[in-house]
Amino acid sequence: MLRILVVLPFYGGSLPVGRYCLEAMREIGCLVDSFEAPAFYPAFTALQDLRVGSSRLEILRESFLQTISQCILAKVDSFAPDLVLCLAQAPMSRAALKSLRRDGIPTVMWFVEDFRLFTYWRAFAPYYDIFAVIQKEPFLSELAGIGVNNALYLPLAALPSLHRPLELTPAEEKEFGAELSFMGAGYPNRRKAFLRFANQGLKIWGTEWEDEPLLVPFVQRRGSRISPEDCVRIYNATIVNLNLHSSIRADVLVSGGDFVNPRTFELAACEAFQLVDRRALMPELFREDELVLFDTLDELEEKFRYYKKRHEERKAFATRARSRVLADHTYAARMRTLLDFARERIPAFGRRKPVNWPADMPDSMLHAVTRLMEDLNMSADADFDDVVTAVRAKSGRLSDVEAALLFLDEWKKLYVS
């Protein structure tokens, strides 16, 4: 049974993706733990309040990040993972990556960001055993040029247990419902583009909209962050969900870029109708009859006016899109692809560990443990230490068999060499 440690970032758009990876790894039968970097973020931001010079502040930040990396290595020592999966902007230093490589523990980065905009990948990519990305060329060639031979194209996805159709209460319909809505950050192209829709039943959800005063009246909850659960309510309550990919250029409102954002998959999984700008990698992921695409703002406005009045056509598109995501674009499918790639590229990865169950366990105990493993969604090749680790990770009252396993584990530590 594979043990996977997921190293989460402090904050940002890759944080929920990391949590979705955790759930997906559990779903496919891995034993999973996480390094909760967000718990350390308040201390990191507190450094800013020291009011020291910029050079001293930079030294303090670097020292703090090195300490966090040591915490990650301590977590690795405790959990003994078969693989460490880091999400974009995870606080993992190059020294820590080198240490893990020396110890033979494979590391993976899933870089779920635009390589043109976030360029720090150049300094870190060569230190990961696998570097998974959401873009193809020229990114893959540039990675090869700096010695990254195990690069993997791995597009984003949805988590069906969260991203799903909902029956909303009247209060939820009132709060989240709209003819047209957008959920996301206020990038320059969006601020300018959405001015056209200000008087067409628009609601805007998300952060970084304060720089466009004409849109502020349409921004909900004063521009606060929206939880993944409320995002799902927004998607379900909205007649037409607007999905315009981000761009830092206000002069190019519809960028025609390559990667497909997570919102595309999440909206589709919710069986929510969306208008989404055309992307270069979209044809590999969805058919033309599963999403309604636009190339210009004029086309977007025309299609909004058309589809907002046509419930059955919206429903047909949304149903087909959801079927596509459930078949091909779940985080469980992405994690299977990642692990298969690791087995192919990393020697000895994924070899079954020897089963170390006590030889004198009675049959009744073995049967009870088997049922417990099924309840924990653990594969049949899990060993004694795997099951004990899973039980210790649970919360709530222990069952009789769980208590017996923990007692046996302590007994082994004391009396078995």
C-alpha positions as CSV (number, residue, x, y, z in Angstrom):
1,M,0.0,0.0,0.0
2,L,1.5,3.3,-1.1
3,R,2.1,6.0,1.5
4,I,1.8,9.5,0.0
5,L,2.7,12.8,1.8
6,V,1.1,15.9,0.3
7,V,2.9,19.1,1.0
8,L,0.4,22.0,0.8
9,P,1.2,25.6,0.0
10,F,0.7,28.4,2.5
11,Y,-2.3,29.8,0.6
12,G,-3.6,30.6,-2.9
13,G,-5.3,28.8,-5.7
14,S,-3.1,25.6,-5.5
15,L,-4.1,25.1,-1.8
16,P,-7.6,23.6,-2.6
17,V,-6.1,21.6,-5.4
18,G,-3.7,20.1,-2.9
19,R,-6.7,19.1,-0.6
20,Y,-8.4,17.6,-3.6
21,C,-5.3,15.5,-4.3
22,L,-5.4,14.3,-0.7
23,E,-9.0,13.1,-1.1
24,A,-8.3,11.5,-4.5
25,M,-5.3,9.6,-3.2
26,R,-7.4,8.2,-0.3
27,E,-10.1,7.3,-2.9
28,I,-7.7,5.2,-4.9
29,G,-6.5,3.3,-1.9
30,C,-3.3,5.1,-0.8
31,L,-2.4,5.9,2.8
32,V,-2.2,9.7,2.9
33,D,-0.9,12.4,5.2
34,S,-0.4,16.1,4.7
35,F,2.0,18.8,5.7
36,E,-0.3,21.6,6.7
37,A,1.8,24.7,5.6
38,P,-1.3,27.0,6.0
39,A,-0.9,26.5,9.8
40,F,2.5,28.3,9.6
41,Y,1.3,31.2,7.4
42,P,0.3,33.6,10.1
43,A,3.8,33.4,11.6
44,F,5.3,34.0,8.1
45,T,3.2,37.1,7.5
46,A,4.0,38.4,11.0
47,L,7.5,38.9,9.9
48,Q,6.3,41.8,7.8
49,D,5.1,43.6,11.0
50,L,8.6,43.7,12.5
51,R,9.3,46.9,10.6
52,V,12.9,46.0,9.9
53,G,14.9,46.8,6.8
54,S,14.3,45.0,3.5
55,S,17.6,43.1,3.6
56,R,17.1,41.9,7.2
57,L,13.5,40.9,6.4
58,E,14.6,38.8,3.4
59,I,17.1,37.0,5.6
60,L,14.4,36.3,8.2
61,R,12.0,35.0,5.5
62,E,14.6,32.7,4.1
63,S,15.4,31.4,7.6
64,F,11.8,30.8,8.3
65,L,11.4,28.9,5.1
66,Q,14.4,26.8,5.9
67,T,12.8,26.0,9.3
68,I,9.6,24.9,7.5
69,S,11.6,22.7,5.3
70,Q,13.1,21.0,8.3
71,C,9.5,20.5,9.6
72,I,8.6,18.8,6.4
73,L,11.7,16.5,6.7
74,A,10.6,15.6,10.2
75,K,7.2,14.8,8.9
76,V,8.8,12.5,6.3
77,D,10.8,10.7,9.0
78,S,7.7,10.1,11.0
79,F,5.3,9.1,8.2
80,A,7.9,7.2,6.0
81,P,6.1,8.0,2.6
82,D,6.8,6.2,-0.6
83,L,6.4,9.6,-2.4
84,V,6.2,13.3,-1.5
85,L,3.8,15.3,-3.6
86,C,4.2,19.1,-3.5
87,L,1.7,21.6,-4.9
88,A,2.8,24.8,-6.6
89,Q,4.4,27.2,-4.1
90,A,4.8,24.6,-1.4
91,P,7.5,25.8,1.0
92,M,10.0,23.1,0.1
93,S,13.7,24.2,-0.2
94,R,16.3,22.9,-2.6
95,A,18.3,21.6,0.4
96,A,15.3,19.6,1.6
97,L,14.7,18.2,-1.9
98,K,18.4,17.2,-2.1
99,S,18.1,15.5,1.3
100,L,15.0,13.5,0.1
101,R,16.8,12.4,-3.1
102,R,19.8,11.2,-1.1
103,D,17.4,9.2,1.1
104,G,15.8,7.6,-2.0
105,I,12.3,9.2,-1.3
106,P,10.8,10.3,-4.7
107,T,9.4,13.8,-4.9
108,V,6.8,15.3,-7.3
109,M,5.8,18.9,-8.0
110,W,2.4,19.5,-9.6
111,F,3.0,23.0,-11.0
112,V,-0.6,24.1,-11.4
113,E,0.3,27.6,-12.6
114,D,1.2,29.5,-15.8
115,F,4.9,29.0,-16.4
116,R,5.2,32.3,-18.2
117,L,3.8,34.3,-15.3
118,F,5.3,32.3,-12.3
119,T,8.9,31.7,-13.3
120,Y,10.3,30.4,-10.0
121,W,10.1,26.8,-11.5
122,R,13.5,27.3,-13.2
123,A,15.2,27.3,-9.8
124,F,13.4,24.3,-8.4
125,A,12.3,21.9,-11.2
126,P,15.6,20.0,-11.6
127,Y,15.5,19.0,-7.9
128,Y,12.2,17.1,-8.2
129,D,12.1,13.5,-9.5
130,I,8.9,14.3,-11.4
131,F,7.6,17.7,-12.5
132,A,3.9,17.7,-13.5
133,V,2.5,20.7,-15.4
134,I,-0.7,22.0,-16.9
135,Q,0.8,23.2,-20.1
136,K,2.7,21.6,-23.0
137,E,4.9,23.3,-25.5
138,P,7.1,25.3,-25.2
139,F,7.1,24.5,-21.4
140,L,8.0,20.8,-21.8
141,S,11.0,21.8,-24.1
142,E,12.1,24.4,-21.7
143,L,12.1,21.9,-18.8
144,A,14.1,19.5,-20.9
145,G,16.6,22.2,-21.6
146,I,17.4,22.6,-17.9
147,G,17.7,18.8,-17.4
148,V,14.1,17.9,-16.3
149,N,13.6,14.5,-18.0
150,N,10.6,13.3,-16.1
151,A,8.1,16.1,-17.0
152,L,4.4,15.1,-17.2
153,Y,1.5,17.0,-18.7
154,L,-1.3,16.6,-16.1
155,P,-4.3,18.9,-16.6
156,L,-6.5,20.0,-13.7
157,A,-9.7,18.2,-12.8
158,A,-12.7,18.1,-10.5
159,L,-13.5,16.3,-7.2
160,P,-17.0,14.7,-7.7
161,S,-17.7,14.3,-4.0
162,L,-17.5,18.2,-3.7
163,H,-18.2,19.4,-7.3
164,R,-21.7,18.1,-7.9
165,P,-25.3,19.2,-8.5
166,L,-27.0,20.5,-5.4
167,E,-30.5,21.1,-4.2
168,L,-30.3,24.6,-2.8
169,T,-32.5,26.1,-0.1
170,P,-34.6,29.2,-0.9
171,A,-32.1,31.2,1.2
172,E,-29.2,29.9,-0.8
173,E,-30.9,30.5,-4.1
174,K,-31.4,34.1,-3.0
175,E,-27.9,34.7,-1.9
176,F,-26.0,32.8,-4.6
177,G,-28.4,33.0,-7.5
178,A,-27.8,35.3,-10.5
179,E,-28.5,35.5,-14.3
180,L,-24.7,35.9,-14.8
181,S,-21.9,35.4,-12.3
182,F,-18.2,35.0,-12.1
183,M,-16.1,33.4,-9.4
184,G,-12.4,34.3,-9.3
185,A,-9.7,36.9,-8.8
186,G,-9.9,40.4,-10.4
187,Y,-7.1,40.1,-13.1
188,P,-6.8,43.1,-15.3
189,N,-8.5,41.6,-18.4
190,R,-11.5,40.6,-16.3
191,R,-11.9,44.0,-14.6
192,K,-12.1,45.6,-18.0
193,A,-14.1,43.0,-19.8
194,F,-16.8,42.7,-17.1
195,L,-17.7,46.4,-17.3
196,R,-19.8,45.4,-20.4
197,F,-22.0,43.2,-18.2
198,A,-22.4,45.5,-15.2
199,N,-26.1,46.0,-15.8
200,Q,-27.0,42.5,-17.0
201,G,-27.6,40.7,-13.7
202,L,-24.0,40.2,-12.9
203,K,-22.6,39.0,-9.6
204,I,-18.9,38.8,-8.9
205,W,-17.3,36.6,-6.3
206,G,-13.7,36.6,-5.2
207,T,-10.8,38.8,-4.3
208,E,-8.8,41.7,-5.9
209,W,-11.6,43.7,-7.4
210,E,-11.1,46.9,-5.4
211,D,-9.2,48.6,-8.2
212,E,-12.2,48.8,-10.5
213,P,-14.8,51.1,-8.7
214,L,-17.4,50.6,-11.4
215,L,-17.6,46.9,-10.6
216,V,-17.4,47.2,-6.8
217,P,-21.3,47.4,-6.4
218,F,-21.5,43.9,-8.1
219,V,-18.8,42.3,-5.9
220,Q,-20.3,40.0,-3.3
221,R,-19.2,39.7,0.4
222,R,-16.9,42.8,-0.1
223,G,-14.4,40.8,-2.1
224,S,-13.6,38.2,0.6
225,R,-12.3,34.7,-0.2
226,I,-15.0,32.2,-1.1
227,S,-14.9,28.7,0.3
228,P,-14.9,25.7,-2.1
229,E,-18.3,24.7,-0.7
230,D,-19.8,28.1,-1.4
231,C,-18.2,28.1,-4.9
232,V,-20.3,25.0,-5.6
233,R,-23.4,26.7,-4.4
234,I,-22.6,29.7,-6.7
235,Y,-22.2,27.4,-9.7
236,N,-25.4,25.6,-9.0
237,A,-27.5,28.8,-8.4
238,T,-26.3,30.7,-11.4
239,I,-28.1,30.6,-14.8
240,V,-25.0,31.4,-16.8
241,N,-21.6,31.0,-15.3
242,L,-18.9,33.2,-16.9
243,N,-15.5,31.6,-17.2
244,L,-12.9,34.0,-18.5
245,H,-9.3,32.8,-18.1
246,S,-7.0,35.2,-16.4
247,S,-4.5,37.6,-18.1
248,I,-2.3,40.3,-16.6
249,R,-2.7,42.3,-19.8
250,A,-5.7,44.6,-19.9
251,D,-5.3,45.2,-23.6
252,V,-5.9,41.5,-24.4
253,L,-9.2,40.7,-22.8
254,V,-9.6,37.2,-24.3
255,S,-6.1,35.8,-24.2
256,G,-6.5,32.6,-26.3
257,G,-4.0,30.9,-24.0
258,D,-3.2,27.2,-23.6
259,F,-4.0,25.7,-20.1
260,V,-7.5,25.0,-18.9
261,N,-8.3,26.4,-15.5
262,P,-9.8,24.4,-12.6
263,R,-13.1,26.3,-12.8
264,T,-13.9,24.7,-16.2
265,F,-13.8,21.2,-14.7
266,E,-15.6,22.2,-11.5
267,L,-18.4,23.9,-13.3
268,A,-18.9,20.9,-15.6
269,A,-18.9,18.5,-12.6
270,C,-21.6,20.6,-11.0
271,E,-23.7,20.2,-14.1
272,A,-23.7,24.0,-14.3
273,F,-23.9,25.9,-17.6
274,Q,-20.8,27.9,-18.5
275,L,-19.5,30.2,-21.2
276,V,-15.8,29.7,-21.4
277,D,-13.1,31.3,-23.6
278,R,-11.5,29.0,-26.1
279,R,-8.1,27.5,-25.1
280,A,-5.5,25.8,-27.2
281,L,-5.6,22.6,-25.0
282,M,-9.4,22.5,-24.7
283,P,-10.0,20.2,-27.7
284,E,-8.1,17.4,-26.0
285,L,-10.3,17.6,-22.9
286,F,-13.8,18.5,-24.1
287,R,-15.9,18.2,-27.3
288,E,-17.5,21.2,-28.9
289,D,-21.0,19.9,-27.8
290,E,-19.9,19.8,-24.2
291,L,-18.9,23.4,-23.6
292,V,-20.1,26.7,-25.2
293,L,-16.9,28.6,-26.2
294,F,-16.3,32.2,-27.2
295,D,-13.3,33.9,-28.8
296,T,-14.3,37.6,-28.3
297,L,-16.3,39.7,-25.9
298,D,-18.8,40.4,-28.6
299,E,-19.4,36.7,-29.0
300,L,-19.6,36.2,-25.3
301,E,-22.3,38.9,-25.0
302,E,-24.2,37.4,-27.9
303,K,-24.1,33.9,-26.5
304,F,-25.1,35.1,-23.0
305,R,-28.2,36.8,-24.4
306,Y,-29.1,33.7,-26.3
307,Y,-28.5,31.0,-23.7
308,K,-29.9,32.8,-20.7
309,K,-33.4,32.3,-22.2
310,R,-32.9,28.6,-23.3
311,H,-33.0,26.3,-20.3
312,E,-33.2,23.1,-22.2
313,E,-30.1,23.9,-24.4
314,R,-28.2,24.9,-21.3
315,K,-29.2,21.7,-19.6
316,A,-28.1,19.6,-22.5
317,F,-24.6,21.2,-22.6
318,A,-24.2,20.9,-18.8
319,T,-25.3,17.2,-18.7
320,R,-22.8,16.3,-21.4
321,A,-20.0,18.2,-19.8
322,R,-20.6,16.5,-16.4
323,S,-20.5,13.1,-18.1
324,R,-17.2,14.0,-19.6
325,V,-15.6,15.1,-16.3
326,L,-16.9,12.0,-14.4
327,A,-15.4,9.7,-17.1
328,D,-12.1,11.4,-17.7
329,H,-11.3,14.4,-15.6
330,T,-11.5,13.6,-11.9
331,Y,-8.6,14.1,-9.4
332,A,-8.7,10.3,-8.8
333,A,-7.9,9.8,-12.5
334,R,-5.1,12.4,-12.4
335,M,-3.6,10.7,-9.3
336,R,-3.7,7.3,-11.0
337,T,-1.9,8.8,-14.0
338,L,0.7,10.4,-11.8
339,L,1.4,7.2,-9.9
340,D,1.6,5.1,-13.1
341,F,4.1,7.6,-14.4
342,A,6.1,7.3,-11.2
343,R,6.2,3.5,-11.5
344,E,7.4,3.8,-15.1
345,R,10.1,6.4,-14.4
346,I,11.4,5.8,-10.9
347,P,13.2,2.5,-10.2
348,A,11.7,0.4,-7.4
349,F,8.8,2.8,-6.8
350,G,5.6,1.1,-5.7
351,R,7.1,-2.3,-4.9
352,R,4.9,-4.1,-2.5
353,K,6.3,-4.0,1.1
354,P,6.6,-7.2,3.0
355,V,3.5,-7.9,5.2
356,N,4.5,-7.8,8.8
357,W,1.4,-8.9,10.6
358,P,2.0,-10.8,13.9
359,A,2.1,-14.5,13.2
360,D,0.0,-15.4,16.2
361,M,-3.0,-13.2,15.5
362,P,-6.2,-15.2,16.0
363,D,-8.5,-15.7,13.0
364,S,-11.3,-13.6,14.6
365,M,-8.8,-10.7,14.9
366,L,-7.7,-11.1,11.3
367,H,-11.3,-11.0,10.1
368,A,-12.1,-7.9,12.2
369,V,-8.9,-6.2,10.8
370,T,-10.0,-7.1,7.3
371,R,-13.4,-5.4,7.8
372,L,-11.6,-2.4,9.3
373,M,-9.3,-2.1,6.3
374,E,-12.4,-2.2,4.0
375,D,-13.9,0.6,6.1
376,L,-10.7,2.6,5.8
377,N,-10.6,2.0,2.0
378,M,-7.2,0.3,2.3
379,S,-5.9,-2.1,-0.2
380,A,-5.3,-5.8,0.6
381,D,-1.5,-5.4,0.6
382,A,-1.5,-2.9,3.5
383,D,0.7,-4.1,6.3
384,F,0.4,-3.8,10.0
385,D,2.2,-0.5,10.2
386,D,-0.1,0.9,7.5
387,V,-3.2,0.1,9.4
388,V,-1.9,1.4,12.6
389,T,-0.9,4.7,10.9
390,A,-4.4,5.0,9.4
391,V,-6.1,4.3,12.8
392,R,-3.9,6.9,14.6
393,A,-4.9,9.5,11.9
394,K,-8.6,9.0,12.7
395,S,-10.5,11.2,15.0
396,G,-13.3,10.2,17.4
397,R,-13.8,7.2,19.7
398,L,-11.8,4.0,19.0
399,S,-13.6,0.8,18.2
400,D,-12.6,-2.4,20.0
401,V,-10.5,-3.7,17.1
402,E,-8.8,-0.3,16.7
403,A,-7.9,-0.1,20.4
404,A,-6.5,-3.7,20.2
405,L,-4.3,-2.8,17.2
406,L,-2.9,0.2,19.0
407,F,-2.2,-1.9,22.1
408,L,-0.5,-4.5,20.0
409,D,1.6,-1.9,18.3
410,E,2.8,-0.6,21.6
411,W,3.5,-4.1,22.8
412,K,5.6,-4.8,19.8
413,K,7.7,-1.7,20.3
414,L,8.4,-2.7,23.9
415,Y,8.9,-6.4,23.7
416,V,9.7,-7.4,20.1
417,S,13.1,-6.6,18.7
